[in-house]
Amino acid sequence: MAPDSAGTVGKALELLTCLGAFPHGASASQLAQRVDYPFSTVYRLLNTLVSTGYASFDPETKHYRLGLRVFQLSHQVANARGLNGLALPVLESLTATTGESSLLSVLDGERHLTVHKVDGPQFRITTDPGDHGPLHTTAVGKTLVAFSPRDQRDRLVASLDLTPRTPRSIADRDAFRAEIDRVAERGWATQNEENDVGMAALAVPVMTPGGRLLAALAVAAPVFRRTALELEEFLPVLREAAHRLGLQMPRP
C-alpha cells in the first residue's frame, strides 16, 4: 500500500475513533477541530465512512454518528473473544452474590478497555463497555499492569502518564512501581477513591490455565456502601469468578 493511502487509512481510523467520543453525534467542524485535520479532509473522510456504513449522517442536525457496521464488528469481536455469551453470565452471578457492580476490562495499549459491566441493584457505575480508563488509578488497570508479561509490565511502569485524577491518585513513579509490585505479590488490587471521588473497587486477574493474562475482573461500589477494605470480603467469590472466566474465555 502506498504511503499516501496508508496515511489516509490512518486518518480515517482516527476520525472513526474520535466519532466514538460523541455518542449523540458531532458536526464535521467539531470533528475537524478535535482531530486537527483540514475541514475538507474530514468532510471527505466522513462521506466515505457514511457510504460504507461505518458512520451515519442526520440531515436535520447535520451531525455524524457511528454506524451499524461498527456495531456489527464490535459484536463479532466480543463473540470471538467470549465476551458476550460466556462472560456476561459470570458477571451477572458475581453481582447477584455481592450486591455490587462488576466489570471486566482488558489491556489496550496504555489504557484499559471496559468490555463488560453489570450494575449493582442499588447503584450504577459510570463506566460503560467501550470506555477507556487509566491504568494507574484503577483497580483493573493496576491488575492488568501487574500481571502482564514482565517486559511489558516494566515498560508500562516506566512510561505511563501518571497524571492524577483525584487527590488520592498515585502520581509518583516510585510509588507506582511499589504498588504494582505489591499487587503482583498478593494477587489483587484495590482502588480507594483514586479514580473517582466516592468510589472504591477490588480487582483480580483473569488468567488462562497456563498463566497468561486475559483480563481483569472487578467489583466496585460507592464508599458510602462499602470501603475498599470492606470490598476485600468478596475476594474469594471474585477469584472464583475470574477462574471460571479463565477456563471459558477463548485465548487471544
Secondary structure, 3 states (H helix, E strand, C coil): CCHHHHHHHHHHHHHHHHHCCCCCCECHHHHHHHHCCCHHHHHHHHHHHHHCCCEEEECCCCEEEECHHHHHHHHHHHHHCCCCCCHHHHHHHHHHHHCCEEEEEEEECCEEEEEEEECCCCCCCCCCCCCEECCCCCHHHHHHHHCCCHHHHHHHHHHCCCCCCCCCCCCCHHHHHHHHHHHHHHCCEEEECCCCCCEEEEEEEEECCCCCEEEEEEEEEECCCCCHHHHHHHHHHHHHHHHHHHHHCCCC
